[in-house]
Amino acid sequence: MTNTGNLLRNCLHFGRLLRAVGIPVTPTQLVDLAESLQYIEIGHRQDFKNAARALLVNRHEQIALFDRAFDLFWQPHAPGILRDL
């Protein structure tokens, strides 16, 4: 699978994670995130995080949970670390 394919697959998994922790991400929002990848430098983690937050978070109260989920999901991590959410 290409790097782009891996990134898109991981975006879908991240959307599932957000739904699992109570952030209601829609398929349309995930498509918007995928389309935004052509406009941002995905090698700059903070740019990617800001774009994802802008597109996937609907309420101010969700920001802290989103940030925690993003930081845990988008890093090389040991198995089981996502259980800490």
N, C-alpha and C positions, 0 to 999 in steps of 0.2 A: 504494500500500500504506500502511496506517495505521502510526503510530508503534509501536503494539503489535505489529503484524505484522512490522515491521522488527526489533524487538527479539527476537521469537521466532525469526525467521530467523537473526539473528546469534548467538543462543544455540546453535542447531543447528550453525552454522559453527564456533563456539568449541568445541563438543563434538568435532567432527571434528578440529580442531587438537590438542586434548588427546590424542585417540587417536593421532594421527600422531606426537606427541612421547613416547608411551609411558605415558600415563595412561589406563587402561582405563575410559572413561566409558560407562555403559550407557544405553539409551533410557529406562529407568525413572528414572535420575538426572536426565536432561534434562527429563522431565515434571515431576519434583519441583521442579526449578529454575524452570520456567515457572509452576507453581502458587504458588511462593513469592513471585513478583513482586507479587502482590496484597497481601502483608503487609509489604513493605519499601519504603522511599522510594528508588526507583531513581535519582532525581536525586542522591542521595548515593553517590558512587562507592564509598567504603569499605564502606558497608552492603551494596551489591550484591556487591562482591568477597568480603566475609565470608560472605554467604549462599551464593554460588557455591562458595567453597572448602569450606565445611561440607558441601555436598551432593555435590560432585564429586571430592573428594580422599579416597582410602581409606587411604593410608599416609603416615606422617610424612615419609618420604623424598621424597614427591612435592610437598611444599609449596613448596619453592624453585622448582621447575620450573613449577608452577601459577602462582605469583606472577609469574614472568617472562613466561609466556605471556599471562596476564591483562593485565599492564601494556602489552604490545606490541599485543595484539589490540583492547583497548577504549580506544583513543585514535585521534584523527585521525593518520594516519601516511602516510609516503611509500611508494609501491609498493616492494616488496622488503624491507621492514624485518623481516618475519617470517622471512626466511631466516636471520637471526641466531640463531634458536633452535637 
